Amino acid sequence: MLQDEEFAEFAEAAAERLRTTAYMMCRDWHLAQDLTQTALTRLYLGWRQARQADNLTAYAQKILLRAYLDHRRRRSSSETVVEVIHDTGYRHHPDLRLTMLDALGRLNPRDRAIVILRYFEDYSVEQVADVLDVPVGVVKSQTRRSLARLREVLASDQLALFA
């Protein structure tokens, strides 16, 4: 029973952060909840091994990211969802939050995941490379391209406001 209690304690502490990360990747609260549940289920099934990880939160984030990328590869992931925005932060700048979420939504799923892990979850380049199972150089180049794309999107949005 001790393992179940350990897992329950971790899951309770990590669920909200996992759900927020999932939302930032998929932009759908219902799918984010499903991805979080999938990640926690997979983590529970491998708990004996997982609890030995140096950074259990990073391990769970890796499982979540893989669940998200698996979902994106499935044909059913192309469904369009009517978006309802729930407040998860940025209380002082809700317009900035919405603008950033929209800009992130214009990146492809892998690029979005890289930006979120690097700049919202504060992962190092090496940690992102490990999570995605790609070389460090790929993370660096995709980060550079993704940030350039975000700048373009945000600049065009600003110009559209003044047109």
N, C-alpha and C positions, 0 to 999 in steps of 0.2 A: 504493500500500500504506500510505502514511502515514495516510490517512483511516481505514482499517480499524484500524490500531493505535491511533489516537486514540480511536475509538469503543470498542474493546475495553477500553482503559484506563478510560474513563469508566464503561462498563457494569459493569466489575468493582468500581469504587469505589462506584457508586450502587445496585447491585442490592439489597443487603440493606435499605437504608433504604426503597427503593421497595416491596419486598415487605412490610415491616412496616407501612407506610402502607396498602397494599392490604388487608392482613389486618385492620387496625383498621376499615376501611370495610366489608368484606364478612364478616368473622368466619369465614373458611374458608381454611385454609392452602393447600389445593390450588387453589382459585379465585384466591387471592392470587398464587400462583406463575404461574398462567395469565395474570392481568392484568399482572403484571410482564413476562412474556415478550412479551405483546402490545404493551405500552408500549415496550419496548426494540426490538422489531421495527419499530414505526412510527417510532421515533426514528432507527434505522439507515437506514430508507428515505429519510428526510429529513435525513440527517446533514449534508449540504453546507450547507443553510440553518440547521439547528439549532445547529451549532457556532459560529455567529455571534451567538447569543443572549447577552444580558448576563449572565443567570443560567441556566446550562445545567441545573442541578438543578431549578429552578423550572419550566423548560420541560418537563423529563421528568415532573415531578409533574403538570403540566397534562395531558399526554398520558395518564398513568395515570388521573387522575380522569375524563377523558372516556371511557376504555375501561371504567371501572367503571360510569359512568352509562349507557353504551350497553348494557352487559351487563344492567343492572337493567331496561332498557326491553324487552328480549327476553322472550318468553313462557317460554323455557326457564330463565330466572333464578329462577323460583319453586320450584325443587327444594329439598327439605329435606336438609341434610347433617348427619350425625352428627358432632358437634364433638369434636375432640381438641385439647386446649390444649397448645401448645408454649411453652416459656419463652423470652421475648424481652426480658426485663428485669423491673423491679419485683421483683427477687429478695428484697428485704427486706419487701415487702408484697404477697404473692401474692393474698390475699383482696381487697385493694383493687383490684388489677388486674382480677380476675374480676368484681367488682362493677361497676367502671367499664365494662368491655367489655359486660357485660349491659345496663347502662343505655344505652350508646351504641347497642346493637342495637335498642332500642325507638324510636329516632328514625327518621324516614324517610330514605332514602338521601342526598338533597341536604342536609338538616339535619346528618346525621352527617358528611358531607364537610366542611361549613363548620366544624363544631366541631373536627374533626381537623386541618384545615389551620390554623385560627386558634390552637389551644391545644396541639397536639402537634407540629405542623410549624413553629409560630411565624411564620406568614404574617401580614402586615398586612391590614387590612380591604380596602385597595385591591388587594393582590395576590390575595386570594380573589375579589374582584369580577371581576378580570381573568381568572382561571382559569375562573370559572363564566360569564363573559360576562353579568353582571347589574350593575345599578347598585349603588353603594356602600351606598345606603339599604336595599336588599334584604338585603345581607349583614348590616348592623347589626340590622335588625328580625328576621331569621331567627336570628341569633346570640342575641339577647335571648330570643326564644321558645324556642329550643333549650335554652338554659341553664336557663330556668324549668322546662321539661319534665324535664330531668335532675335538677333539685332535687326535683321532685315524685316522680320515680321512686325516687331515692335515699332520700328521706324515707319513702316508703311501704314500701320494703324494710327500713328501720330499724325502723319500727313493727311490721312483720310479725315481726321477730325477737323482739320483746318481748311479742307477743300470746299 
